[in-house]
Amino acid sequence: MADYYQDYILLFITCLVSTIVVRAILSRKRNKSNRPPSPQALPIIGHLHLLSPIPHQALHKLSTRYGPIMHLFLGSVPSACSQEREGGAIDVGRELLTLSNNVVSRMIMSQTCSEDDSEAEEVRKLVQDTVLLIGKFNVSDFVCFFKNWDVQGFGKRLKEIRDRFDTMMERAIKEHQEERKKRKEVGNGGDGQIKDLLDVLLDIHENENSDIKLTKENIKAFILDVFMAGTDTAASTIVWALAELINHPDVMERAREEIDAVIGSGRLVEESDLVNLSYLQAIVKETLRIHPTGPLIVRESSESCTIWGYEIPPKTQLFVNVWAIGRDPKHWENPLEFRPERFLSEEENGKSQLDVRGQYFHLIPFGSGRRGCPGTSLALQVVQTNLAAMIQCFEWKVKGGNETVDMEEKPGITLSRAHPLVCVPVPRLNPFPPL
């Protein structure tokens, strides 16, 4: 038995030494082929140890030493990186997540989650579980030795989430199909009726002459994407914006004065008012600059290319650090300051004209080009309208009597707060305007 144990130890040492030698040889070859600069890598795991605890912050620190383009090995995968009266306290983020779920659910299925408490909790839990799982580091994706192993049990958890979502969507699709059948039986095929997204997708699915062919699995996958992209991100942006406003009462007061001047106290702010709320728009832009919901944009090169004289081979993952770009002092004066006025002043190189839709590469919270976020307009409408209503209707007191809130970040695929924003909302308007 001892002999077998010694053999295993010898085999492990041999494999380790072989890996180090191969790494060294490959490293020399990479240097000769003019690849981007790279930190010292460890055997097997490459540079993974350098990316904790929060990847976008760690990548930003590395870029200050190795430059704006780096060559990293994430395990076995090559990557490049570019830079109502006063009541009780509430968890603002949780309430906003429910709101976002309701908005998306109403667009998709013509109903809000709050109409059924059990279903609301099911949707919230499903979204949160999916976002958490997507944000986890999966060793099987990066270390070739574990490619076919579910080392961390993510495969099992993924199947469980997929089955839960499938059950929910099967129920929703069945209800829609039954309602559509009833309308046809009474001679109303839906003409003149407002359709939700699921209706539109089912129209395409049932139309044999449609140029686009959609299966039920396609429909489920598309709706899952909309739920994931449209709930957590919008809620997170509003929470970050409110936290900044609490920490900067002068900005909060100026925003409130603008809203009061444009809307008054007799009605609630509406989407149509946003065009006249330029300072509110600047607040949202500044929030997205400092706290982009997707701090890292991930792409993969389809073919060999040259960037800044460096050779980037095909199948290389590219991490664009949106978080670091928004804090780059080469493009932003006092980049760590929350100052919405930078988007209003004509003196700062036309910053007031900057848009967040991907046309200006130093402000790309929604990405850019063909792979940019297709829901940008909707996200801006939801974020700006709801933030404006929260500013108009309430004073926000931090639980515990603190005058400021911490701005610590939590690791994940989206930029979330490390600690919940717990506040006491105090109504400003009396009487409260009718909805």
N, C-alpha and C positions, 0 to 999 in steps of 0.2 A: 504493500500500500504506500509506503514511504517512497519507493522508487517511482510510482506513478505520480505522486505529488511533485517530486523533483523534476520529472519530465514536463509537467505542466508549467512549473516555474521557468524552466529553461526555454520552453516554447514561447511563453509570454515575453521573456527578455529578448529572445531572438526577433519576435515580431516588433517589439518596441524599437530595438536598435535599427531594424530594417526600415521602419517608418521614418525614423530620424534621418537616416542616410538618404532615403528617397526624397524627403522634404528638402534636404540641403541641396541635392542635385537639381530638383525642380526650381528651388530658389535662385540658383545660379542662372538657370535657363531663363527664368522670368526677368532677371536683371538685364541679361543680354538682349532680351526682346523689347526692352524699353517700356516695361509696365509701370504704372503709377507707383510712387513710393509706398512702402509697406512697413508696419511695425514688425518686431520679431514675433513669429508665430510659434505656438506650442504644437507638439506632435498630436495628431488625431483631432483635437478640438480647434486648431488654428488660432483665430483671434477672438473666439467666443468669450474668453475670460475678460476681455477688455470692454465688453459692451454692457456690463451691469453697473448699478442696479437699474438705471433708466437709459435705454439705448440712445435716444436722440441727444441726451445730455452728454453721454460718454463719447459719441461720435463728434460732437462739437468740440470737446476737449482734445480729441485726437487730431482734429483738423487744424488746431492752432499750432501743432507741432509738425505735422506731415503735409500740410497744405490742403487746398479745397478739394482735391481729388486724391483718394487713397485706394490702395488695393488690399482688400481684406479676405481672409479665408474663414468663413463661418463653418467650421468643421471641414467637410469635403467640398463645400460649395464656394466658388470664387465670387466675390462681390466688390463693387466699387461704390464709393460714397461721395456725394456732392452736397455741400452746404447751402277781517270784518270787524267794531270796538276791539280794544286790545285783547287778544286771546293768548293761547298757548304758543309755544315755539313749534315750528315745522321744519322738516327736512326739505329744503327748497329743491334740491336735486331730484329727490324721489317724486315730489309733486309735479315737477316739470317733465319728468320721464312719463308719468301718467298722462299728462297733457299731450305730449308728443305722440304717444301711442294712440290716443284718441283721435288726433288729427289724421294720422296715417291710416288708422283703421276705418275712419269715416270715408276717406278717399277710396280705399280698397274695397270695402264691403258695405258701405252705407250705414254703418252703425258704430257707435263709440263703445270702447271697452267698458266704460262705467255703467252701461246699461245692464251688465251682468257682472257682479262682483267676482264670482269665481272665474269667469272668462277673462276679466281684466287682470286678475292675479296670474292667470295662466300665461297670458301674452307677455306681461312684464317679466315674469320669471324666464320665459323662453328667450326673450331678447337679451336679458342680462346674462344668462348662461351661455348663449352663443357668443356674445361679445367677449366674455371672459375666456372662453375656449380659444377663440381666434387670436386673442392677445397673448396666449401662452407660448413659450418657446418649446418647439417640438424637436427633440434631438434627432428623430428619425428623418427630418427634412434636411439636416445639415451634415450629419456624420454617416458616411456611407456604410459603416459596419452595422448600423442599426436600421438601415433603410426598410427592411421587411419585418421589423419587430415593432410591436406596440409597447415600447419600453415604459412609457409613462401612463398607459391606459387611455390615451386620448381617443383612440379609435373606438373603444367601447362607449365612451362618453358621447362622442360624435354621433354614433348610431342611435343612442338613447334620445338625444336632442332631435335628430332627424325624424325618428318615429313619432315623437310628441308633436312636432310641427306638421308632419304628414296627417296625423289624426285630426288636428285642428283644421287644416286646409280641406281635407276630404269633407268634413262637416259643413264648412262654409260653401264649398262648391256645390254640394248636394242641395243645400238650402236655396242657393241662387238658381240652380237648374229647375227646382220645383216651382219657384216663383215665376221664372221665365215661361215654364210650361203652362201655368195658370193664365198668364197674360195672353198667350197664344190661343188658349181654349175659349177665351171670352172675346177674341177678335182684336186684341191689342198686342201687337208684336213688340211694343216698346217705343213706337214712334212718338216723339215729343216728350218722352220721359227722360229725366236726367239719369245717366248711367254712371255707375262707379267703375273703377279700374277693372275689377273682376268681370263685370259685364262686358267690357270692351274686349278683354282677353278671351272670354268664352265665345263672343261673336266670331272672333278670328278662328278659334278652335273648331267651331261648328260649321264654318263656311268652307265647303270643299273646293270652292273656286278661288279662295284667297291666295294671294301671292306668297304670303307668309304662312308657314305651317307650324302650328303650336300644339304640342302634346300637353297632357295634364301635368306631366313632370316639368315641362318648360314653364308652365304657368305657376306652379308651386315655387320653383326656383326663383323666378322673377319677383314674386311677391315677398319671398324671404329676403331677397336683396333690398327691396324697398323698406321693409320693416327694420332691417339692421342698419341701413344707411340713414333712415329718416327719423329715428327716435333718439338714440343715445347721443348722436352728434349735436342735434339742435338743442336738446336739453343741456348738454355740457357747455355749449357756447353761452347760453343765457346765464347759467350759474357763474361762469368765469366773469362775464360782464357785470353781473350784480355784485360780485365780490370786489371787483375793481372800483365800482361806484361807491361801495361802502367805505373802502379805504381812501377814496378821493372825494370827500363830501362837496368840494367846490365843483367838481365835474357833475356830480349828481344834481346839485342845485341849478347849474346852468341848463342841464337837460330838462329839468322840471319846469324851469321858466319858459323854455322854448315850447314845450308841450302845452303849458297853460295858455301861452299866447296864441298858439295855432288852434287848439281844440276848445279851450275854456274848461269850465267845471260842470257844464250841463249835459255832457255826453261822454261816452268812452271813445278813446282813440280807435280809428279804423285803418284798414290797409290803405285806403285811398289817401290817408293823411301823410303817409310816409314820405312822399315826394317833397313835402314842405318841411320835413324835420331833418334838416341837413346835419345838425349837431348829433342827433341820435344816430344817423348813418355813420358819422365819423367815429362814434363810440364803438359801434359794431366792427368797423374796419380795424380800429386799434386793438380791439379784443382778439380778432382773428389773426392779427399780426403777432401778438405776444403769445396767444394761446390757441394755435391752430388745432382744430379737432383731430386732424390726422397729422401728427408731427413728422412722420416719415412716409414718403411716397415710394413704393417699391415697384420697380420695373425690371425687365430682363432683356438683354440685347439679343436681337434675332440674327444679327450678323456681325462680323468684325468691323470695328470702326476706330477712328483716331480722335481723341479729345485732348486738346492742349499738348499735342505731341506724344501722348501716351497711347499705347495700343490696348484696346479693350476687346478681348476675344468674344465670340458668340457664346450664348448661354450664361453670361455673367449677370448676376443680380446687381441692380443699381439702386442704391438707397439715396434719395434726395431728401436732405434734412431741412424740411420746411421750417421747423422750429428755429434752427440756427440762422437760416436766411432772414427770417423776420427780425432777428436780433443782431444783424451784421452792422457794425458801426460804419462800414464803407458806404452803406446805403441809407442809414438812419441816424439822425442826430440824437444823442442820448438814448440809445435803443432800449434800455431797460426801464425807462420812464413810461408810465401810462399817460399819454398826452394826446387826446383826440384832436386837439387843435392843429396837429401836424397835417391833418387831412383837410383843413380849412384855409390855412395860410397860403397865399400865393407866393410868399417869399422863399419857401422851401422847395425850390425847383419844381413847382407845379404839382406838389404832392396832393393837392385838393382834387386833382383830376384822376388820381389813381383809383382803379377799380380792382375788385377781388376775383374777377372771372378768368384770370389766367393770361391777361395781355401784358402784364408787367411782372417780370420774372423774379423781382425781389418782394413780391406780395402774391403768393400763390396758395392760399389756404384750401382752395378747391381743386388744386392741380391745374393742368393746362393741356391744350391740344385735344386730340380725339379721345384721350383717356381721362379727360377732366370730368369732374362730377356732373352728371346730367341733372341733378336736383338742386343746382346752385340757386336758381330763382326762387324755388319753393322754400329752400332753407332760409334765405334772406328775408322772405316775407314772414315766415313763422318767427324767426328770431327777433326781427325788428318790431313787429306788431306786439308780441307778447312782452318784450322788454319795455316798450313804451307804456303799455298798460300797467305793468308793475311799478314803473316810476310815477305814473300819473296817479295811481290809486292808493299807494301805500308808502308809509315810512317803514324802513327796514332796520330793526334793532337786533344786534347780534346777541345770541343767548349768552347769559353770564355777565352782561354789562360791558363786554369788551368793545372798544371803539374801532378795532380793526380785526380783520380775519387773516389767517395764514394763507399763503399761496403755494403750498407744497404740492408737488405733482405725484401722481401714482403711475407706476408702470402699466403699459397696456397698448393695444393697437390704436385706441383713441386717447386723447389727452384728458384725463379725469383728475379730479381733486383727490389728494390723499385722505382728506378728512371732509365729511359732509358739511355743507353750509347750512347751519341751523339758525334760523332767525325768527323773530316775532314780528309779523306784519301788523302795522297800525294804520287803519284807514285814514286817508287825508280828506276825503270828500264827504260832506254831510249836507243834504241826503246823498246817498250813493246813486249815481246815474243808472237808469234802467238799461238792461242788456238789450 
